[in-house]
Amino acid sequence: MQLHQGNGWRFGHDPARHPYAVLIGGEDWAAELRPDEAASLRQAAQRLHEQWLAIRHQLMAEESVTLETECGSLWAELEGTSDAVALRFVLQPQTRERGLEGRWSADATQAVLAVLAQTDLPGQQI
């Protein structure tokens, strides 16, 4: 298993574990995801991060922003200021599978975005 972790976050990927090959975690929580769910999280997080990068220099120092997107059964949000944002997500599968809600602090979000971007996750939804 490839395990990456830091203060307030962790991310593990073991393609041999089926069906839950991806481990994600925050300050006080952890969960396992299928690769397609993790790929949806990556896609949503990258989309929001790109939007934030495009507008962050237009924000005043005291101004905050909330950006939201959906990707399949996953809803995600980036919330913060021009300096830093926190990532939150809710997984609500259509079937009677488990659901999940998680959040990373602004400090942990940058590291989570970086590790998501560099991990090969098959089954990415478009």
Protein Blocks (a to p, Z undefined) as FASTA:
>chain_A
ZZdddehiacdddfkbcfblbccddfkbccdddfklmmmmmmmmmmmmmmmmmmmmmpcf
klccdddddehjaccdddddfkbccdddddddfblcdcddddddfklmmmmmmmmmmpcc
ehiaZZ
